[in-house]
Structure formats: C-alpha cells, structure tokens
Amino acid sequence: YKPFFYRRGHLFYFNKNSLSYSIKNAGFNLISVGHVHKYNIMNLIGWSKYKKPQGVPPTIFDHITEGMFASNLEREGKASHLLAIAEKRVGNQ
C-alpha cells in the first residue's frame, strides 16, 4: 500500500508505544490508549480486490459478524484508529 502512505490524511504514524511516549513527553498524564476500528469487512475485501481504499461500502454481513471483525482487530492492535485519553499535568506531577 505504498502509494497510500503519507497522504494529507496520514501525516503522522503512531503505534501504542510511540503515541504513549509522545503524550507523556508533551506534558500529559496518560490515562489510556486503545484501538478503534471504523471500517467494515467489505472495505477489506475491496482493498484486496481493487488495491485502493473503499471507505465504508454497504456490507453483506450482519452486525454480529461486523462486530466480531472490528473487535478482533481492536484486540490485536491492528484497528484503523488509535485512541488516547490523557490529561494535562498540573505542577510537578
């Protein structure tokens, strides 16, 4: 997917460790870091077939299957989005 990387929507790439490091060094207390997957199975199939993003096309799978797909990617740390919750440090915390 080389042509897809470093486009306007992808200016920075982080994994859980690099995001945690950046947040802490920016003066925040890290509360949690997790993964959220926003694309359905049909997007994956489209990427495989057309070699380009498909967005969120209509799915042929039920909500249980879609939920299991997203949950597995989130658990594995391979989801589409990385989400952090942090709070600004006050004083010498």
C-alpha positions in Angstrom: 0.0 0.0 0.0 3.0 2.3 -0.5 1.1 4.9 -2.6 -1.5 5.2 0.2 1.0 6.2 2.9 1.9 9.8 3.9 -1.1 11.4 2.2 -2.8 14.5 3.6 -4.9 12.4 6.0 -1.9 10.4 7.2 0.6 13.0 8.2 1.8 11.0 11.3 2.0 7.3 12.1 2.0 6.1 15.7 1.8 2.7 17.4 0.6 2.4 21.0 4.2 2.8 22.4 5.1 5.8 20.3 1.8 7.6 21.0 2.2 7.0 24.7 5.8 8.3 24.6 4.8 11.4 22.7 1.8 12.2 25.1 4.0 11.8 28.2 6.8 14.0 26.7 4.2 16.7 25.8 3.4 17.1 29.4 0.3 14.9 29.8 -0.6 12.1 32.1 -1.6 9.2 30.0 -4.9 7.6 31.1 -5.4 5.0 28.4 -4.5 4.1 24.9 -6.7 1.8 22.8 -7.7 0.9 19.3 -11.0 1.5 17.4 -11.8 0.1 14.0 -14.1 2.2 11.8 -14.2 0.2 8.6 -16.3 -2.9 7.7 -15.3 -6.2 6.2 -16.3 -5.0 2.7 -13.6 -2.4 2.9 -11.1 -5.1 3.5 -12.4 -7.1 0.6 -12.3 -4.0 -1.6 -8.7 -3.3 -0.7 -7.8 -6.9 -1.6 -9.7 -6.7 -4.9 -9.1 -3.1 -6.1 -5.8 -2.3 -4.2 -7.2 1.0 -3.0 -9.5 2.3 -0.2 -13.2 1.6 -0.4 -14.4 3.8 2.5 -17.3 2.1 4.2 -19.2 0.3 1.4 -22.5 -1.4 2.1 -21.9 -4.7 3.8 -23.4 -8.2 3.2 -22.5 -9.3 6.7 -24.8 -9.0 9.8 -23.9 -6.7 12.7 -22.6 -9.6 14.8 -20.1 -10.6 12.2 -19.1 -7.0 11.6 -18.7 -6.5 15.4 -16.5 -9.6 15.8 -14.4 -8.4 12.9 -13.9 -5.0 14.5 -13.4 -6.3 18.0 -10.7 -8.8 16.8 -8.7 -6.0 15.1 -9.0 -3.8 18.1 -7.9 -6.5 20.4 -4.9 -7.4 18.2 -3.9 -3.7 17.9 -4.5 -3.7 14.2 -7.5 -1.4 14.0 -7.9 1.6 11.8 -7.6 4.2 14.7 -5.5 4.6 17.8 -7.3 6.5 20.6 -5.6 8.0 23.6 -7.1 9.6 26.7 -4.8 12.0 28.6 -4.9 15.0 30.9 -2.6 17.9 31.1 -0.2 17.7 34.0 -0.5 20.4 36.7 2.5 21.4 38.6 5.2 18.7 39.3 3.0 15.7 38.8 
